[in-house]
Amino acid sequence: MTKENETHHMTREEIRKQKHEAQEQEKVRKKEENISRKIPGRIRLIPIWLRLILVVIFLFISLAAGAMIGYGVVGDGNPADVFERDTWYHIVDIIYKDTDVPE
């Protein structure tokens, strides 16, 4: 046999060894891909419980600002009067003026 024939003919054991090495290399490549793809757990800048509290706070702020704009700008009153109890009693009296609501 010549050297050329010896290099082209491989024993079953050598073929199995090459397949096994190729499989091992594929496993290593897949592991490396998975490691590079993994995204660490998300770290929230603002925790969810704080977000809920902020939503409630902003809700109250927007409600107060809307009432002040409505009473002060649209209604030509003093915007600070929105926070007085007498103002709201007066508004309720205007709403229920001609109804039979017991006082």
Secondary structure, 3 states (H helix, E strand, C coil): CCHHHHHHCCCHHHHHHHHHHHHHHHHHHHHHHHHHHCCCCCCCCCCHHHHHHHHHHHHHHHHHHHHHHHHHHHCCCCHHHHHCHHHHHHHHHHHCCCCCCCC
